[in-house]
Amino acid sequence: MARNAPDSFTSIERSYIKAGAFCGLAELLEADRGVFEATFQEVGLSLAALTEPDQYVSVQSFGAALQRLAVRLDKPSLGLEWAAWSRPYFPQLGPMMLAGADAATLNEWIDITARYWPCHTNAYRTRLVWGSGRTEVAYRFEPSALTLERRQFIEHLAALTSLAFETLTGIRDNKHVIVRFRHARPVDTTPHESIFNCPIEFNAPRNEIVLASAQLQLPIVLTPQWKKNCAMRRITERIAESAEVHSDTVSARVAVGIQAMLGVGFVNLQRLAECMNFSAKTLQRRLAEEGASYGEILDEVRRAKALRLLAETELSMCQISSQLDYSSAPAFNAAFRRWANMPPRAFRQSSKCANGGKSPIGPSLAQPLAAQIAEYVSPKMKNIVSK
């Protein structure tokens, strides 16, 4: 995605991925809860990763969990099967499919989602690499120095990307020139051939999907109804998953809706109202009846997400401002000073000091830092999600 790697890519202390990447896995497998409990315990994951999509978890644990579940349930192509099951909305990718609402071409979608990708995971950097003569372009997955590559994870990631391209453009035949994986060839490659529908090379020097360069200019063919359905599904799933939403107030649903779609420039009052089957004026009126407004809730959701990103990742200020849909880093800096009476960098440093100089990931969030974050989350936001 990103043509240039973020400066902080090789300096991040731990490899992370959003727990939302687990979305749908339990439903697909329909396995006894004990299978997940045993597997997650073995790799150091909390079951909260299945119900708290915004927490960050270790990529190593994520990949290990997929590998062990594949063996335990005798599903050697689990990563591919899971990706295929996720069509057509691919919830594991967070709000990235919603970026298709404002992209005219596949290339524009890749550019938009590039800004979100580091917020999703730092395990792989994704970028476009042009071939000689510029007739072909590789969509390459480059592991960070901290990432231990695992077959199920990279195959799942590549399959999600391939199927997303297919959904966005409507192109199934000849959609790729070739797909390459660094790992050894599996015994059965039928699932690979079915999903990628092109030659596949194993034991390759890189993990990548090679496209004809002209395909970058293919138009996005998503219908308005598809976009609405995708957004509605994300909101519905997040409300069902969220441990913080204790009521069905309009304010609570708006907060979850904003949180579910923030980061790719998709969310605004009009779109959110449509997803909730309201007109914009009706939504504003319903919020006013609960003593809230769209602008206030958006501000509070941004505040809570900013605190988490500063505390749990090494994303730059520019990257965080993009995840919050601010127009620039200075706009984010000004907002954060208003929230916390300190610059965001100072908050990040104090957060690290509270956790022994490290950026915590997911369940390892230390209590002193959790208390510190709670101090900056306004009482009004707590009321909104707990009425």
RASULQUI-V183772 format. One line per field, one symbol per residue. ss: DSSP state (A for helix, B for strand, O for the rest). psi: psi as a letter, one per 40 degrees, with the letter a starting at -180 (. if undefined). burial: b if it has 9 or more other ideal C-beta (glycine too) atoms within 8 Angstrom, else e. A space follows every 10 residues. Layout:
ss: ???
psi: ???
burial: ???
This chain:
ss: OOOOOOOOAA AOOOOBBBAA AAOOAAAAAO OOAAAAAAAA AAAOOOAAAA OOOOOBBBAA AAAAAAAAAA AAOOOOOAAA AAAAAOOOOO AAAAAAAAAA AOOOBAAAAA AAAAAAAAAA BOOBBBBBBB OAAAOBBBBB BBBOOOOOOO AAAAAAAAAA AAAAAAAAAO OOOOOOOBBB OOOOOOOOOA AAAAAAOOBB BOOOOOBBBB BBAAAAAOBO OOOAAAAAAA AAAAAAAAAA AOOOOOOOOA AAAAAAAAAA AOOOOOOOAA AAAAAOOOOA AAAAAAAAAO OOOAAAAAAA AAAAAAAAAA AAOOOOAAAA AAAOOOOOAA AAAAAAAAAA OOOAAAAAAA AAAAOOOOOO OAAAOOAAAA AAAAAAOOAA AAAAAAO
psi: chdhiidede ehdihiihde eehedddddf iidddddddd ddefiiedde egeeihihdd dddddddddd ddefgefddd dddddeieeg ddeaedddde dehdiddddd ddeddddddd iedhhhihhi ihefeihhhh hhiieehhhh dddddddddd ddddddddee hdhfdidihi idiihidhed ddddddfiih hifieihihh ihddddehih ehiddddddd dddddddddd dhedheifid dddddddddd eieeedhidd dddddefiid ddddddddde fiiddddddd dddddddddd deifiidddd dddefididd ddddddddde fiiddddddd dddeffeihi hbeehidddd dddddehidd ddddee.
burial: bbeeebebbe ebebbbbbbb bbbbbbebbe beeebbbebb eebebebbbb bbbbbbbbbb bbbbbbbbbb eebebebbbb bbbbebeebb bbbbbbbbbb bebebbebbb bbbbbbbbbb bbbbbbbbee beeeebbbbb bbbbeebebb bbbbbbbbbb bbbbbbbbbe beeebbebbb bbeeebeeee bbbebbbbeb bbebebbbbb bebebbebeb ebeeebbbbb bbbbbebbbe bbeebeeebb bbbbbbbbbb bbbbebbebe bbbbbbebeb ebbbebbbeb ebebebbbbb bbbbbbbbbb bbbbbbbebb bbbbbbeebe bbbebbbebe ebebeebbeb bbebbeeebb bbbebbeebb ebbeebbeeb bbebbeb
